[in-house]
Amino acid sequence: MKPEGIIRAQSRQVLKGNWVAAVSGLLTLMAFGTLGDIIYSLLILLSGVFTDDGVLRHGAEVPLIIILCSVFIFIFALTPIVNGFFRLFYKLSDTGECDLREIFYFFCGTKNYFSALIFNALMMLRRLLLALIGFSPYILFLIITNAFSQSIYTSVSANEIMNAVAVVLICLGIATSLVLWLRLTVYDFLFAGDASPRPFYDGRRILRKHYFDLVKLFFTFIPWILLCFFVLPMFYVVPYFMTSFATSVKWLFKLNKEGTTV
């Protein structure tokens, strides 16, 4: 059996008897995300910055910016729940037990909370940088088409072709960004699971030789990820996906500590 198949088999094994807690963890994460959306909607409604037709009122730019910044700060303050979500599945992979309390681990104690916020700020910058790399062809396309718009957009058919190219480049940018972001899951699991006091250093050592192993594991999940279009399969796919990646990171980190390569 290929390594990806072994990891997935181990993940299914540890999930037996832990599905309720795993799905509850996912629902908890979704609930916190929904809370941010509700607060944003309430602030927009109470402030009246938009008309009934959804048009921004004249002079409402500053209140809108204040609302957006306030919601961003509020959501960022809740991001340790994401670290707890990664911790939940790393501990499940490591111990075979899924304790829902792990999802709130980084809210217990000032040190835990602020270390998570600092880590998340650094990870946000990394995700932004990798997204810029992923979308660089599309950004270059926009620069060129804007600079030479009079020469390029000369007919209806030319407009349609350029729009089609833009859609393809956007899809390519999304796919590339997701693959690049796989690197960051190593850091997320090492930090959230307390596996390493130096998650970025140890994560880079793992990725130096095993990044494409994670990519291969990811591609085995493509059919499962596509099923999430129907929403309900997500409650099976996400715990299965998270446990598999946690298991992969756990073993790669263990081999790295032992000085063993695979």
Buried (B, 14 or more C-beta within 10 A) or exposed (E): EEBBEEBBEBBEEBBEEBBEBBBBBBEBBEEBBEEBEEBBEEBBEEBEBBEEEEEEEEEBEEBBEEBEEEBEEBBBEBBBBBBBBBBBBBBBBBEBEBBBEBBBBBBEEEEBBEBBBEBBEBBEEBBEEBBEEBBEBBEEBEEEBEEEEEEBEEEEEEEEEBEEBBEEBBEBBBEBBBBBBBBBBBBBBBBBBEBBEEBBEBBBBBBEEBBEBBEBBBEBBEEBBEBBEEEEBBBBBBBBBBBBBBBBBBBBBEBBEEEEEE
